[in-house]
Amino acid sequence: MNDLGYFTAKEFQLKSLSRIIGGHSIIGIAPEGAGKTTTYVLGVLMRLKHTRDEAPKVLILAPNEERIAEIVERFLTVSKNKNLYIMGLKTSGSMEEEIEDLVRGVDIVVATPNRARAIYLKLGLNLNRIQTFIIDDAEEIIKQGMQTPVRELAQSCGKVQYLAFSTVEHEKLHLMIDDFMPFATLVEVEEQGGKTTETHELMLYQVPNFTTKINLLNLLMGDDDVFDKVVVFVNSRLTAQKLGQRLHAKKGEVTVLHPLFHDDVGIDDIHDFKQIPECRILIIANEGTNNIDLSGIPFIFHFEIPENRDVFVQHIAKTSDDEVFAITFATDIELPELKKIEQSLGKKIPVMPLPDDLIIYRPSANPKEKNEMDEQQGAAFHKKKESNSKSYNYGAGVKAKMTMKNKKR
């Protein structure tokens, strides 16, 4: 490890490595760069005993071929003094050659859940001797909808050590792993960047799905005394158009910057929005939009997490002494990207309790009744950790009123 440049252990490694070596099942939650992969590679190598057994002893599930190659390379780099047989499976194509290689004998198999399940069903992957079952980048596996093959493979392994790693803990993660990891130890590390970015006052609402975001925005926008000038950022012009149609506001109160179609209601310059008193909500698509002048806008909403984190930082960076609230809505699926943004900011965004009168949208079991917009974003609504729960409940509008009231004093 010293030859590879590892002179001191990282916090996550200090907290988890001894448990992995001891055979415990753990859920490891830590940001990118915290050393999750190196930790389980070391743990596996220290526990793995080489035998002539043809069946693999370790199965590692990863979201894509690029990640599989990285994991295999990390094992080979760290295990130079070991006689190790490791195989990364393809994500598609013929399985016959891979099945032949597996039958000859492999210690460690790395594959996507879908590929591992397909080869298992062809009797090419023997799970009877698995000792350690690892889920790498669990948040990305969930995002790609591969939870079912993960559960099926895990439940086919018998009594083994389970290790699941993710950048965030949320309900969809637990829905995937709780059946086979009910008593796993949670090891969580939060590492923020060294430099703290000066920002407007930040707030975060964690919501289960796209429709609940709309309900929450409508609920907050109902207080027109407070939310008199609001900019709402979304990712695409199509979403901007649809959101504008679903906001419950008086005629002329909502407009879109650079509308999708020429005959749609909208404006081409944010300065026009600032100068029209009756127009109080402007929806802006991040798609193809740069250098928006947000001066004089007291409320900035990120209805969706931007694909480029620099765009988010640009919107919320403090550039004047004006009192500005930057409010973000995020589903479970969006939380990993938000964690990366928090790392770059060097601080966490405070989570706000959802208003008591917010209507939480629950998708119908009937596909015909399912709202097509919820298929763009979605996550299971989950109960907050006890440490994050509060005995009171207020919305951004109430907090803003309190701030403004104090200023008048």
Secondary structure as UniProt FT lines:
FT   TURN            2..5
FT   HELIX           11..21
FT   TURN            22..23
FT   STRAND          26..29
FT   TURN            32..33
FT   HELIX           36..47
FT   STRAND          58..61
FT   HELIX           65..78
FT   TURN            79..81
FT   STRAND          86..88
FT   HELIX           96..104
FT   STRAND          108..111
FT   HELIX           113..121
FT   TURN            122..123
FT   TURN            128..129
FT   STRAND          132..135
FT   HELIX           138..143
FT   TURN            144..145
FT   HELIX           147..155
FT   STRAND          161..166
FT   HELIX           171..177
FT   TURN            178..180
FT   TURN            182..183
FT   STRAND          185..188
FT   STRAND          201..206
FT   HELIX           210..221
FT   TURN            224..226
FT   STRAND          230..234
FT   HELIX           237..246
FT   TURN            251..252
FT   STRAND          254..257
FT   TURN            262..263
FT   HELIX           270..275
FT   TURN            277..278
FT   STRAND          281..285
FT   TURN            287..288
FT   TURN            295..296
FT   STRAND          299..302
FT   HELIX           309..316
FT   STRAND          325..330
FT   HELIX           332..334
FT   HELIX           335..345
FT   TURN            356..357
FT   HELIX           367..369
FT   HELIX           372..375
FT   HELIX           386..388
FT   HELIX           396..408
//
